[in-house]
Amino acid sequence: MLPNTIQVVAIPERCYRCGGVTRGIVGVLAPRSTGTVFREFDEVAESLANVLNPEVLRVGGIGPIKPRRSRTRGLYVSNGCVHCDAILGSFPLWERLNEVLSEGFQLHDFALSVRIGDPARQ
Ligand SMILES: [Zn+2]
């Protein structure tokens, strides 16, 4: 793995609002001496929001990670559509992940390395 990068697992999803294809982060593959361990988005969302630059994410087809309001959960750090910024709820993304895993895909199939750093300073 390159220095100053993090492996995010981001699955493609069709936005319910604009119909465009966007990607939502369902978790990260965190390095361990024994390999990598998957950590769910909700566990790491606030840390991700602090280190992932929206412009870097955009290149990967991923919307900004930031607080958005959902009808069911209120304000929380969430994924959004890269085109229109509609919230991509953690629960629907999680369901979508289980769907693609049941189709035979693996987490690594959706992993991509993104550069990290303080978004305010890039
Ligand atoms: Zn959209």
Boltz pocket constraint, residues with backbone or C-beta under 6 A from the ligand:
constraints:
  - pocket:
      binder: B
      contacts: [[A, 15], [A, 16], [A, 17], [A, 18], [A, 19], [A, 20], [A, 81], [A, 82], [A, 83], [A, 84], [A, 85], [A, 86]]
      max_distance: 6.0
